[in-house]
Amino acid sequence: MSVCETLDLRGLKCPLPVLRTRRHLRDLTSGARIRVETTDPLAVIDIPHFCREDGHQLLSSQPTDGGHAFLIEKA
């Protein structure tokens, strides 16, 4: 399955990236994938923790220009 969309959360500070990601995933079907882009330095801790807590799969985590990108598959 390919990425269905990118969630641009650049410029938002903790805890908004996690809260917006959670809200967005709520409306998707199981197995759907999204790419989350953020500039919040705490996202490298918060997003993986959120995925573990909620049972989603973090498929990739990589630095980007000025931030970080995460590929998440909904549980």
N, CA, C, O and CB atoms as a CASP TS submission, in Angstrom:
PFRMAT TS
TARGET T0000
AUTHOR 0000-0000-0000
METHOD Language model
MODEL 1
PARENT N/A
ATOM      1  N   MET     1       0.856  -1.191   0.000  1.00  0.00           N
ATOM      2  CA  MET     1       0.000   0.000   0.000  1.00  0.00           C
ATOM      3  C   MET     1       0.891   1.238   0.000  1.00  0.00           C
ATOM      4  O   MET     1       1.920   1.263   0.675  1.00  0.00           O
ATOM      5  CB  MET     1      -0.968   0.007   1.236  1.00  0.00           C
ATOM      6  N   SER     2       0.506   2.252  -0.743  1.00  0.00           N
ATOM      7  CA  SER     2       1.320   3.459  -0.831  1.00  0.00           C
ATOM      8  C   SER     2       0.794   4.532   0.127  1.00  0.00           C
ATOM      9  O   SER     2      -0.280   4.403   0.716  1.00  0.00           O
ATOM     10  CB  SER     2       1.339   3.993  -2.278  1.00  0.00           C
ATOM     11  N   VAL     3       1.578   5.574   0.254  1.00  0.00           N
ATOM     12  CA  VAL     3       1.177   6.705   1.097  1.00  0.00           C
ATOM     13  C   VAL     3      -0.056   7.351   0.484  1.00  0.00           C
ATOM     14  O   VAL     3      -0.070   7.667  -0.705  1.00  0.00           O
ATOM     15  CB  VAL     3       2.337   7.748   1.245  1.00  0.00           C
ATOM     16  N   CYS     4      -1.092   7.547   1.295  1.00  0.00           N
ATOM     17  CA  CYS     4      -2.297   8.148   0.745  1.00  0.00           C
ATOM     18  C   CYS     4      -2.218   9.669   0.785  1.00  0.00           C
ATOM     19  O   CYS     4      -2.830  10.336  -0.049  1.00  0.00           O
ATOM     20  CB  CYS     4      -3.526   7.666   1.507  1.00  0.00           C
ATOM     21  N   GLU     5      -1.486  10.222   1.724  1.00  0.00           N
ATOM     22  CA  GLU     5      -1.390  11.682   1.801  1.00  0.00           C
ATOM     23  C   GLU     5      -0.290  12.103   2.754  1.00  0.00           C
ATOM     24  O   GLU     5       0.230  11.298   3.527  1.00  0.00           O
ATOM     25  CB  GLU     5      -2.722  12.288   2.241  1.00  0.00           C
ATOM     26  N   THR     6       0.055  13.381   2.683  1.00  0.00           N
ATOM     27  CA  THR     6       1.039  13.958   3.591  1.00  0.00           C
ATOM     28  C   THR     6       0.328  14.924   4.523  1.00  0.00           C
ATOM     29  O   THR     6      -0.467  15.761   4.093  1.00  0.00           O
ATOM     30  CB  THR     6       2.180  14.674   2.809  1.00  0.00           C
ATOM     31  N   LEU     7       0.627  14.792   5.794  1.00  0.00           N
ATOM     32  CA  LEU     7       0.081  15.680   6.813  1.00  0.00           C
ATOM     33  C   LEU     7       1.186  16.671   7.164  1.00  0.00           C
ATOM     34  O   LEU     7       2.171  16.306   7.806  1.00  0.00           O
ATOM     35  CB  LEU     7      -0.420  14.880   8.088  1.00  0.00           C
ATOM     36  N   ASP     8       1.023  17.918   6.745  1.00  0.00           N
ATOM     37  CA  ASP     8       2.042  18.942   6.951  1.00  0.00           C
ATOM     38  C   ASP     8       1.820  19.623   8.294  1.00  0.00           C
ATOM     39  O   ASP     8       0.924  20.454   8.440  1.00  0.00           O
ATOM     40  CB  ASP     8       2.021  19.980   5.806  1.00  0.00           C
ATOM     41  N   LEU     9       2.641  19.265   9.269  1.00  0.00           N
ATOM     42  CA  LEU     9       2.526  19.838  10.606  1.00  0.00           C
ATOM     43  C   LEU     9       3.747  20.691  10.948  1.00  0.00           C
ATOM     44  O   LEU     9       4.045  20.928  12.119  1.00  0.00           O
ATOM     45  CB  LEU     9       2.352  18.729  11.646  1.00  0.00           C
ATOM     46  N   ARG    10       4.443  21.145   9.912  1.00  0.00           N
ATOM     47  CA  ARG    10       5.608  22.000  10.134  1.00  0.00           C
ATOM     48  C   ARG    10       5.179  23.310  10.772  1.00  0.00           C
ATOM     49  O   ARG    10       4.162  23.897  10.402  1.00  0.00           O
ATOM     50  CB  ARG    10       6.353  22.265   8.812  1.00  0.00           C
ATOM     51  N   GLY    11       5.966  23.754  11.730  1.00  0.00           N
ATOM     52  CA  GLY    11       5.671  25.006  12.421  1.00  0.00           C
ATOM     53  C   GLY    11       4.874  24.823  13.703  1.00  0.00           C
ATOM     54  O   GLY    11       4.765  25.753  14.501  1.00  0.00           O
ATOM     55  N   LEU    12       4.314  23.632  13.910  1.00  0.00           N
ATOM     56  CA  LEU    12       3.549  23.380  15.136  1.00  0.00           C
ATOM     57  C   LEU    12       4.471  22.858  16.230  1.00  0.00           C
ATOM     58  O   LEU    12       5.424  22.125  15.963  1.00  0.00           O
ATOM     59  CB  LEU    12       2.405  22.372  14.873  1.00  0.00           C
ATOM     60  N   LYS    13       4.174  23.247  17.460  1.00  0.00           N
ATOM     61  CA  LYS    13       4.979  22.829  18.605  1.00  0.00           C
ATOM     62  C   LYS    13       4.225  21.783  19.423  1.00  0.00           C
ATOM     63  O   LYS    13       2.997  21.696  19.383  1.00  0.00           O
ATOM     64  CB  LYS    13       5.344  24.045  19.489  1.00  0.00           C
ATOM     65  N   CYS    14       4.999  20.993  20.164  1.00  0.00           N
ATOM     66  CA  CYS    14       4.469  19.965  21.053  1.00  0.00           C
ATOM     67  C   CYS    14       3.384  20.571  21.944  1.00  0.00           C
ATOM     68  O   CYS    14       3.595  21.656  22.487  1.00  0.00           O
ATOM     69  CB  CYS    14       5.602  19.340  21.913  1.00  0.00           C
ATOM     70  N   PRO    15       2.247  19.925  22.115  1.00  0.00           N
ATOM     71  CA  PRO    15       1.888  18.566  21.684  1.00  0.00           C
ATOM     72  C   PRO    15       1.072  18.523  20.390  1.00  0.00           C
ATOM     73  O   PRO    15       0.521  17.476  20.051  1.00  0.00           O
ATOM     74  CB  PRO    15       1.111  17.884  22.776  1.00  0.00           C
ATOM     75  N   LEU    16       0.986  19.638  19.665  1.00  0.00           N
ATOM     76  CA  LEU    16       0.097  19.686  18.498  1.00  0.00           C
ATOM     77  C   LEU    16       0.389  18.661  17.408  1.00  0.00           C
ATOM     78  O   LEU    16      -0.561  18.109  16.853  1.00  0.00           O
ATOM     79  CB  LEU    16       0.164  21.031  17.901  1.00  0.00           C
ATOM     80  N   PRO    17       1.651  18.370  17.067  1.00  0.00           N
ATOM     81  CA  PRO    17       1.855  17.360  16.028  1.00  0.00           C
ATOM     82  C   PRO    17       1.228  15.997  16.362  1.00  0.00           C
ATOM     83  O   PRO    17       0.622  15.364  15.498  1.00  0.00           O
ATOM     84  CB  PRO    17       3.332  17.184  15.787  1.00  0.00           C
ATOM     85  N   VAL    18       1.372  15.554  17.600  1.00  0.00           N
ATOM     86  CA  VAL    18       0.778  14.270  17.995  1.00  0.00           C
ATOM     87  C   VAL    18      -0.745  14.360  18.018  1.00  0.00           C
ATOM     88  O   VAL    18      -1.427  13.453  17.541  1.00  0.00           O
ATOM     89  CB  VAL    18       1.301  13.834  19.377  1.00  0.00           C
ATOM     90  N   LEU    19      -1.275  15.435  18.562  1.00  0.00           N
ATOM     91  CA  LEU    19      -2.737  15.572  18.642  1.00  0.00           C
ATOM     92  C   LEU    19      -3.368  15.608  17.253  1.00  0.00           C
ATOM     93  O   LEU    19      -4.405  14.985  17.024  1.00  0.00           O
ATOM     94  CB  LEU    19      -3.114  16.844  19.418  1.00  0.00           C
ATOM     95  N   ARG    20      -2.748  16.330  16.333  1.00  0.00           N
ATOM     96  CA  ARG    20      -3.297  16.404  14.966  1.00  0.00           C
ATOM     97  C   ARG    20      -3.138  15.077  14.231  1.00  0.00           C
ATOM     98  O   ARG    20      -4.017  14.680  13.467  1.00  0.00           O
ATOM     99  CB  ARG    20      -2.605  17.525  14.169  1.00  0.00           C
ATOM    100  N   THR    21      -2.020  14.391  14.459  1.00  0.00           N
ATOM    101  CA  THR    21      -1.815  13.084  13.832  1.00  0.00           C
ATOM    102  C   THR    21      -2.859  12.095  14.333  1.00  0.00           C
ATOM    103  O   THR    21      -3.448  11.360  13.540  1.00  0.00           O
ATOM    104  CB  THR    21      -0.391  12.554  14.118  1.00  0.00           C
ATOM    105  N   ARG    22      -3.090  12.071  15.630  1.00  0.00           N
ATOM    106  CA  ARG    22      -4.093  11.171  16.218  1.00  0.00           C
ATOM    107  C   ARG    22      -5.472  11.451  15.624  1.00  0.00           C
ATOM    108  O   ARG    22      -6.188  10.529  15.235  1.00  0.00           O
ATOM    109  CB  ARG    22      -4.133  11.327  17.760  1.00  0.00           C
ATOM    110  N   ARG    23      -5.834  12.720  15.559  1.00  0.00           N
ATOM    111  CA  ARG    23      -7.157  13.088  15.028  1.00  0.00           C
ATOM    112  C   ARG    23      -7.289  12.684  13.564  1.00  0.00           C
ATOM    113  O   ARG    23      -8.342  12.212  13.136  1.00  0.00           O
ATOM    114  CB  ARG    23      -7.397  14.602  15.178  1.00  0.00           C
ATOM    115  N   HIS    24      -6.217  12.871  12.799  1.00  0.00           N
ATOM    116  CA  HIS    24      -6.250  12.530  11.375  1.00  0.00           C
ATOM    117  C   HIS    24      -6.372  11.012  11.173  1.00  0.00           C
ATOM    118  O   HIS    24      -7.146  10.557  10.331  1.00  0.00           O
ATOM    119  CB  HIS    24      -4.982  13.059  10.671  1.00  0.00           C
ATOM    120  N   LEU    25      -5.619  10.247  11.935  1.00  0.00           N
ATOM    121  CA  LEU    25      -5.651   8.787  11.804  1.00  0.00           C
ATOM    122  C   LEU    25      -7.009   8.212  12.183  1.00  0.00           C
ATOM    123  O   LEU    25      -7.411   7.171  11.665  1.00  0.00           O
ATOM    124  CB  LEU    25      -4.569   8.157  12.669  1.00  0.00           C
ATOM    125  N   ARG    26      -7.703   8.875  13.070  1.00  0.00           N
ATOM    126  CA  ARG    26      -9.014   8.403  13.533  1.00  0.00           C
ATOM    127  C   ARG    26      -9.983   8.190  12.366  1.00  0.00           C
ATOM    128  O   ARG    26     -10.816   7.284  12.407  1.00  0.00           O
ATOM    129  CB  ARG    26      -9.614   9.402  14.531  1.00  0.00           C
ATOM    130  N   ASP    27      -9.874   9.018  11.335  1.00  0.00           N
ATOM    131  CA  ASP    27     -10.804   8.957  10.202  1.00  0.00           C
ATOM    132  C   ASP    27     -10.350   8.011   9.091  1.00  0.00           C
ATOM    133  O   ASP    27     -11.063   7.839   8.102  1.00  0.00           O
ATOM    134  CB  ASP    27     -10.993  10.335   9.630  1.00  0.00           C
ATOM    135  N   LEU    28      -9.178   7.397   9.237  1.00  0.00           N
ATOM    136  CA  LEU    28      -8.659   6.523   8.191  1.00  0.00           C
ATOM    137  C   LEU    28      -8.960   5.059   8.503  1.00  0.00           C
ATOM    138  O   LEU    28      -9.199   4.690   9.654  1.00  0.00           O
ATOM    139  CB  LEU    28      -7.151   6.729   8.025  1.00  0.00           C
ATOM    140  N   THR    29      -8.944   4.236   7.461  1.00  0.00           N
ATOM    141  CA  THR    29      -9.170   2.805   7.665  1.00  0.00           C
ATOM    142  C   THR    29      -7.872   2.133   8.095  1.00  0.00           C
ATOM    143  O   THR    29      -6.783   2.653   7.849  1.00  0.00           O
ATOM    144  CB  THR    29      -9.722   2.145   6.378  1.00  0.00           C
ATOM    145  N   SER    30      -7.995   0.987   8.731  1.00  0.00           N
ATOM    146  CA  SER    30      -6.843   0.226   9.170  1.00  0.00           C
ATOM    147  C   SER    30      -5.966  -0.113   7.963  1.00  0.00           C
ATOM    148  O   SER    30      -6.464  -0.532   6.918  1.00  0.00           O
ATOM    149  CB  SER    30      -7.286  -1.058   9.909  1.00  0.00           C
ATOM    150  N   GLY    31      -4.657   0.075   8.122  1.00  0.00           N
ATOM    151  CA  GLY    31      -3.725  -0.191   7.031  1.00  0.00           C
ATOM    152  C   GLY    31      -3.399   1.032   6.194  1.00  0.00           C
ATOM    153  O   GLY    31      -2.473   1.001   5.384  1.00  0.00           O
ATOM    154  N   ALA    32      -4.151   2.110   6.382  1.00  0.00           N
ATOM    155  CA  ALA    32      -3.871   3.348   5.637  1.00  0.00           C
ATOM    156  C   ALA    32      -2.536   3.915   6.108  1.00  0.00           C
ATOM    157  O   ALA    32      -2.168   3.783   7.275  1.00  0.00           O
ATOM    158  CB  ALA    32      -5.019   4.401   5.830  1.00  0.00           C
ATOM    159  N   ARG    33      -1.829   4.538   5.196  1.00  0.00           N
ATOM    160  CA  ARG    33      -0.528   5.127   5.513  1.00  0.00           C
ATOM    161  C   ARG    33      -0.546   6.625   5.280  1.00  0.00           C
ATOM    162  O   ARG    33      -1.125   7.116   4.312  1.00  0.00           O
ATOM    163  CB  ARG    33       0.578   4.478   4.678  1.00  0.00           C
ATOM    164  N   ILE    34       0.104   7.341   6.191  1.00  0.00           N
ATOM    165  CA  ILE    34       0.269   8.779   6.015  1.00  0.00           C
ATOM    166  C   ILE    34       1.719   9.145   6.287  1.00  0.00           C
ATOM    167  O   ILE    34       2.413   8.489   7.064  1.00  0.00           O
ATOM    168  CB  ILE    34      -0.688   9.572   6.947  1.00  0.00           C
ATOM    169  N   ARG    35       2.152  10.199   5.634  1.00  0.00           N
ATOM    170  CA  ARG    35       3.472  10.779   5.891  1.00  0.00           C
ATOM    171  C   ARG    35       3.222  12.038   6.711  1.00  0.00           C
ATOM    172  O   ARG    35       2.442  12.904   6.314  1.00  0.00           O
ATOM    173  CB  ARG    35       4.268  11.097   4.540  1.00  0.00           C
ATOM    174  N   VAL    36       3.880  12.132   7.841  1.00  0.00           N
ATOM    175  CA  VAL    36       3.744  13.284   8.725  1.00  0.00           C
ATOM    176  C   VAL    36       5.045  14.070   8.686  1.00  0.00           C
ATOM    177  O   VAL    36       6.115  13.519   8.943  1.00  0.00           O
ATOM    178  CB  VAL    36       3.395  12.846  10.185  1.00  0.00           C
ATOM    179  N   GLU    37       4.955  15.355   8.366  1.00  0.00           N
ATOM    180  CA  GLU    37       6.130  16.226   8.338  1.00  0.00           C
ATOM    181  C   GLU    37       6.026  17.226   9.479  1.00  0.00           C
ATOM    182  O   GLU    37       4.982  17.848   9.674  1.00  0.00           O
ATOM    183  CB  GLU    37       6.258  16.958   6.967  1.00  0.00           C
ATOM    184  N   THR    38       7.110  17.380  10.231  1.00  0.00           N
ATOM    185  CA  THR    38       7.107  18.283  11.366  1.00  0.00           C
ATOM    186  C   THR    38       8.461  18.964  11.526  1.00  0.00           C
ATOM    187  O   THR    38       9.487  18.451  11.078  1.00  0.00           O
ATOM    188  CB  THR    38       6.740  17.532  12.636  1.00  0.00           C
ATOM    189  N   THR    39       8.448  20.119  12.168  1.00  0.00           N
ATOM    190  CA  THR    39       9.689  20.824  12.498  1.00  0.00           C
ATOM    191  C   THR    39       9.915  20.846  14.002  1.00  0.00           C
ATOM    192  O   THR    39      10.933  21.366  14.459  1.00  0.00           O
ATOM    193  CB  THR    39       9.659  22.258  11.949  1.00  0.00           C
ATOM    194  N   ASP    40       9.000  20.301  14.775  1.00  0.00           N
ATOM    195  CA  ASP    40       9.123  20.266  16.229  1.00  0.00           C
ATOM    196  C   ASP    40      10.216  19.268  16.616  1.00  0.00           C
ATOM    197  O   ASP    40      10.096  18.083  16.305  1.00  0.00           O
ATOM    198  CB  ASP    40       7.765  19.889  16.895  1.00  0.00           C
ATOM    199  N   PRO    41      11.286  19.724  17.293  1.00  0.00           N
ATOM    200  CA  PRO    41      12.369  18.806  17.652  1.00  0.00           C
ATOM    201  C   PRO    41      11.922  17.670  18.568  1.00  0.00           C
ATOM    202  O   PRO    41      12.540  16.605  18.563  1.00  0.00           O
ATOM    203  CB  PRO    41      13.478  19.570  18.316  1.00  0.00           C
ATOM    204  N   LEU    42      10.874  17.869  19.344  1.00  0.00           N
ATOM    205  CA  LEU    42      10.389  16.814  20.235  1.00  0.00           C
ATOM    206  C   LEU    42       9.604  15.736  19.504  1.00  0.00           C
ATOM    207  O   LEU    42       9.314  14.688  20.082  1.00  0.00           O
ATOM    208  CB  LEU    42       9.529  17.412  21.314  1.00  0.00           C
ATOM    209  N   ALA    43       9.256  15.971  18.252  1.00  0.00           N
ATOM    210  CA  ALA    43       8.477  14.985  17.493  1.00  0.00           C
ATOM    211  C   ALA    43       9.226  13.664  17.334  1.00  0.00           C
ATOM    212  O   ALA    43       8.599  12.609  17.240  1.00  0.00           O
ATOM    213  CB  ALA    43       8.123  15.543  16.117  1.00  0.00           C
ATOM    214  N   VAL    44      10.567  13.708  17.304  1.00  0.00           N
ATOM    215  CA  VAL    44      11.327  12.463  17.158  1.00  0.00           C
ATOM    216  C   VAL    44      11.148  11.554  18.371  1.00  0.00           C
ATOM    217  O   VAL    44      11.412  10.355  18.285  1.00  0.00           O
ATOM    218  CB  VAL    44      12.812  12.769  16.952  1.00  0.00           C
ATOM    219  N   ILE    45      10.711  12.100  19.480  1.00  0.00           N
ATOM    220  CA  ILE    45      10.376  11.318  20.671  1.00  0.00           C
ATOM    221  C   ILE    45       8.871  11.069  20.711  1.00  0.00           C
ATOM    222  O   ILE    45       8.424   9.945  20.938  1.00  0.00           O
ATOM    223  CB  ILE    45      10.845  12.045  21.964  1.00  0.00           C
ATOM    224  N   ASP    46       8.097  12.124  20.488  1.00  0.00           N
ATOM    225  CA  ASP    46       6.642  12.057  20.659  1.00  0.00           C
ATOM    226  C   ASP    46       5.934  11.170  19.642  1.00  0.00           C
ATOM    227  O   ASP    46       5.060  10.391  20.022  1.00  0.00           O
ATOM    228  CB  ASP    46       6.070  13.432  20.580  1.00  0.00           C
ATOM    229  N   ILE    47       6.282  11.265  18.370  1.00  0.00           N
ATOM    230  CA  ILE    47       5.579  10.497  17.337  1.00  0.00           C
ATOM    231  C   ILE    47       5.813   8.987  17.510  1.00  0.00           C
ATOM    232  O   ILE    47       4.846   8.225  17.485  1.00  0.00           O
ATOM    233  CB  ILE    47       6.039  10.948  15.934  1.00  0.00           C
ATOM    234  N   PRO    48       7.073   8.527  17.684  1.00  0.00           N
ATOM    235  CA  PRO    48       7.252   7.089  17.923  1.00  0.00           C
ATOM    236  C   PRO    48       6.532   6.602  19.187  1.00  0.00           C
ATOM    237  O   PRO    48       5.971   5.506  19.203  1.00  0.00           O
ATOM    238  CB  PRO    48       8.736   6.768  18.030  1.00  0.00           C
ATOM    239  N   HIS    49       6.550   7.413  20.235  1.00  0.00           N
ATOM    240  CA  HIS    49       5.850   7.050  21.477  1.00  0.00           C
ATOM    241  C   HIS    49       4.350   6.941  21.232  1.00  0.00           C
ATOM    242  O   HIS    49       3.712   5.992  21.686  1.00  0.00           O
ATOM    243  CB  HIS    49       6.132   8.088  22.587  1.00  0.00           C
ATOM    244  N   PHE    50       3.795   7.900  20.525  1.00  0.00           N
ATOM    245  CA  PHE    50       2.373   7.868  20.173  1.00  0.00           C
ATOM    246  C   PHE    50       2.032   6.599  19.398  1.00  0.00           C
ATOM    247  O   PHE    50       1.027   5.949  19.685  1.00  0.00           O
ATOM    248  CB  PHE    50       1.994   9.108  19.348  1.00  0.00           C
ATOM    249  N   CYS    51       2.860   6.242  18.418  1.00  0.00           N
ATOM    250  CA  CYS    51       2.608   5.042  17.608  1.00  0.00           C
ATOM    251  C   CYS    51       2.607   3.787  18.482  1.00  0.00           C
ATOM    252  O   CYS    51       1.733   2.932  18.337  1.00  0.00           O
ATOM    253  CB  CYS    51       3.668   4.910  16.493  1.00  0.00           C
ATOM    254  N   ARG    52       3.578   3.674  19.384  1.00  0.00           N
ATOM    255  CA  ARG    52       3.631   2.513  20.284  1.00  0.00           C
ATOM    256  C   ARG    52       2.402   2.464  21.182  1.00  0.00           C
ATOM    257  O   ARG    52       1.798   1.406  21.353  1.00  0.00           O
ATOM    258  CB  ARG    52       4.908   2.554  21.144  1.00  0.00           C
ATOM    259  N   GLU    53       2.031   3.600  21.752  1.00  0.00           N
ATOM    260  CA  GLU    53       0.893   3.656  22.670  1.00  0.00           C
ATOM    261  C   GLU    53      -0.429   3.306  21.993  1.00  0.00           C
ATOM    262  O   GLU    53      -1.265   2.615  22.575  1.00  0.00           O
ATOM    263  CB  GLU    53       0.796   5.033  23.283  1.00  0.00           C
ATOM    264  N   ASP    54      -0.615   3.784  20.763  1.00  0.00           N
ATOM    265  CA  ASP    54      -1.885   3.578  20.065  1.00  0.00           C
ATOM    266  C   ASP    54      -1.876   2.361  19.143  1.00  0.00           C
ATOM    267  O   ASP    54      -2.902   2.032  18.547  1.00  0.00           O
ATOM    268  CB  ASP    54      -2.227   4.806  19.265  1.00  0.00           C
ATOM    269  N   GLY    55      -0.731   1.689  19.020  1.00  0.00           N
ATOM    270  CA  GLY    55      -0.651   0.466  18.231  1.00  0.00           C
ATOM    271  C   GLY    55      -0.409   0.660  16.746  1.00  0.00           C
ATOM    272  O   GLY    55      -0.479  -0.301  15.979  1.00  0.00           O
ATOM    273  N   HIS    56      -0.126   1.885  16.326  1.00  0.00           N
ATOM    274  CA  HIS    56       0.169   2.131  14.912  1.00  0.00           C
ATOM    275  C   HIS    56       1.610   1.726  14.627  1.00  0.00           C
ATOM    276  O   HIS    56       2.435   1.655  15.538  1.00  0.00           O
ATOM    277  CB  HIS    56      -0.068   3.628  14.538  1.00  0.00           C
ATOM    278  N   GLN    57       1.906   1.460  13.357  1.00  0.00           N
ATOM    279  CA  GLN    57       3.251   1.053  12.986  1.00  0.00           C
ATOM    280  C   GLN    57       4.014   2.231  12.393  1.00  0.00           C
ATOM    281  O   GLN    57       3.582   2.838  11.413  1.00  0.00           O
ATOM    282  CB  GLN    57       3.208  -0.117  11.991  1.00  0.00           C
ATOM    283  N   LEU    58       5.146   2.540  12.997  1.00  0.00           N
ATOM    284  CA  LEU    58       6.027   3.577  12.461  1.00  0.00           C
ATOM    285  C   LEU    58       6.938   2.902  11.441  1.00  0.00           C
ATOM    286  O   LEU    58       7.872   2.190  11.807  1.00  0.00           O
ATOM    287  CB  LEU    58       6.862   4.291  13.606  1.00  0.00           C
ATOM    288  N   LEU    59       6.659   3.131  10.167  1.00  0.00           N
ATOM    289  CA  LEU    59       7.395   2.458   9.097  1.00  0.00           C
ATOM    290  C   LEU    59       8.740   3.103   8.813  1.00  0.00           C
ATOM    291  O   LEU    59       9.701   2.419   8.458  1.00  0.00           O
ATOM    292  CB  LEU    59       6.571   2.444   7.839  1.00  0.00           C
ATOM    293  N   SER    60       8.810   4.428   8.969  1.00  0.00           N
ATOM    294  CA  SER    60      10.093   5.107   8.781  1.00  0.00           C
ATOM    295  C   SER    60      10.090   6.439   9.515  1.00  0.00           C
ATOM    296  O   SER    60       9.046   7.045   9.756  1.00  0.00           O
ATOM    297  CB  SER    60      10.386   5.322   7.281  1.00  0.00           C
ATOM    298  N   SER    61      11.290   6.866   9.858  1.00  0.00           N
ATOM    299  CA  SER    61      11.508   8.141  10.521  1.00  0.00           C
ATOM    300  C   SER    61      12.806   8.681   9.946  1.00  0.00           C
ATOM    301  O   SER    61      13.860   8.059  10.080  1.00  0.00           O
ATOM    302  CB  SER    61      11.566   7.998  12.104  1.00  0.00           C
ATOM    303  N   GLN    62      12.725   9.854   9.299  1.00  0.00           N
ATOM    304  CA  GLN    62      13.932  10.385   8.663  1.00  0.00           C
ATOM    305  C   GLN    62      14.001  11.892   8.774  1.00  0.00           C
ATOM    306  O   GLN    62      12.981  12.578   8.711  1.00  0.00           O
ATOM    307  CB  GLN    62      13.987   9.976   7.204  1.00  0.00           C
ATOM    308  N   PRO    63      15.223  12.411   8.942  1.00  0.00           N
ATOM    309  CA  PRO    63      15.394  13.860   8.980  1.00  0.00           C
ATOM    310  C   PRO    63      15.084  14.465   7.613  1.00  0.00           C
ATOM    311  O   PRO    63      15.342  13.858   6.574  1.00  0.00           O
ATOM    312  CB  PRO    63      16.826  14.227   9.418  1.00  0.00           C
ATOM    313  N   THR    64      14.533  15.659   7.641  1.00  0.00           N
ATOM    314  CA  THR    64      14.267  16.399   6.409  1.00  0.00           C
ATOM    315  C   THR    64      14.907  17.775   6.555  1.00  0.00           C
ATOM    316  O   THR    64      15.499  18.081   7.590  1.00  0.00           O
ATOM    317  CB  THR    64      12.720  16.512   6.120  1.00  0.00           C
ATOM    318  N   ASP    65      14.791  18.584   5.546  1.00  0.00           N
ATOM    319  CA  ASP    65      15.315  19.942   5.607  1.00  0.00           C
ATOM    320  C   ASP    65      14.585  20.718   6.696  1.00  0.00           C
ATOM    321  O   ASP    65      13.437  21.117   6.496  1.00  0.00           O
ATOM    322  CB  ASP    65      15.174  20.651   4.239  1.00  0.00           C
ATOM    323  N   GLY    66      15.212  20.937   7.820  1.00  0.00           N
ATOM    324  CA  GLY    66      14.614  21.716   8.895  1.00  0.00           C
ATOM    325  C   GLY    66      13.624  20.967   9.763  1.00  0.00           C
ATOM    326  O   GLY    66      12.930  21.587  10.569  1.00  0.00           O
ATOM    327  N   GLY    67      13.536  19.650   9.624  1.00  0.00           N
ATOM    328  CA  GLY    67      12.571  18.925  10.437  1.00  0.00           C
ATOM    329  C   GLY    67      12.727  17.425  10.349  1.00  0.00           C
ATOM    330  O   GLY    67      13.837  16.898  10.273  1.00  0.00           O
ATOM    331  N   HIS    68      11.590  16.747  10.362  1.00  0.00           N
ATOM    332  CA  HIS    68      11.576  15.287  10.367  1.00  0.00           C
ATOM    333  C   HIS    68      10.323  14.815   9.654  1.00  0.00           C
ATOM    334  O   HIS    68       9.301  15.502   9.649  1.00  0.00           O
ATOM    335  CB  HIS    68      11.638  14.723  11.819  1.00  0.00           C
ATOM    336  N   ALA    69      10.410  13.631   9.048  1.00  0.00           N
ATOM    337  CA  ALA    69       9.255  13.033   8.380  1.00  0.00           C
ATOM    338  C   ALA    69       9.058  11.616   8.912  1.00  0.00           C
ATOM    339  O   ALA    69      10.021  10.884   9.141  1.00  0.00           O
ATOM    340  CB  ALA    69       9.443  13.024   6.828  1.00  0.00           C
ATOM    341  N   PHE    70       7.809  11.250   9.102  1.00  0.00           N
ATOM    342  CA  PHE    70       7.442   9.940   9.631  1.00  0.00           C
ATOM    343  C   PHE    70       6.439   9.295   8.686  1.00  0.00           C
ATOM    344  O   PHE    70       5.529   9.952   8.181  1.00  0.00           O
ATOM    345  CB  PHE    70       6.855  10.056  11.071  1.00  0.00           C
ATOM    346  N   LEU    71       6.618   8.012   8.458  1.00  0.00           N
ATOM    347  CA  LEU    71       5.644   7.249   7.688  1.00  0.00           C
ATOM    348  C   LEU    71       4.950   6.309   8.656  1.00  0.00           C
ATOM    349  O   LEU    71       5.585   5.453   9.272  1.00  0.00           O
ATOM    350  CB  LEU    71       6.318   6.462   6.502  1.00  0.00           C
ATOM    351  N   ILE    72       3.636   6.476   8.784  1.00  0.00           N
ATOM    352  CA  ILE    72       2.855   5.748   9.787  1.00  0.00           C
ATOM    353  C   ILE    72       1.775   4.936   9.095  1.00  0.00           C
ATOM    354  O   ILE    72       1.106   5.412   8.177  1.00  0.00           O
ATOM    355  CB  ILE    72       2.226   6.719  10.820  1.00  0.00           C
ATOM    356  N   GLU    73       1.619   3.697   9.554  1.00  0.00           N
ATOM    357  CA  GLU    73       0.525   2.853   9.076  1.00  0.00           C
ATOM    358  C   GLU    73      -0.457   2.671  10.220  1.00  0.00           C
ATOM    359  O   GLU    73      -0.079   2.261  11.317  1.00  0.00           O
ATOM    360  CB  GLU    73       1.047   1.469   8.553  1.00  0.00           C
ATOM    361  N   LYS    74      -1.713   2.976   9.957  1.00  0.00           N
ATOM    362  CA  LYS    74      -2.739   2.897  10.989  1.00  0.00           C
ATOM    363  C   LYS    74      -2.991   1.444  11.383  1.00  0.00           C
ATOM    364  O   LYS    74      -3.050   0.554  10.535  1.00  0.00           O
ATOM    365  CB  LYS    74      -4.041   3.553  10.506  1.00  0.00           C
ATOM    366  N   ALA    75      -3.137   1.228  12.680  1.00  0.00           N
ATOM    367  CA  ALA    75      -3.421  -0.100  13.215  1.00  0.00           C
ATOM    368  C   ALA    75      -4.814  -0.554  12.809  1.00  0.00           C
ATOM    369  O   ALA    75      -5.234  -1.654  13.168  1.00  0.00           O
ATOM    370  CB  ALA    75      -3.286  -0.108  14.741  1.00  0.00           C
TER
END
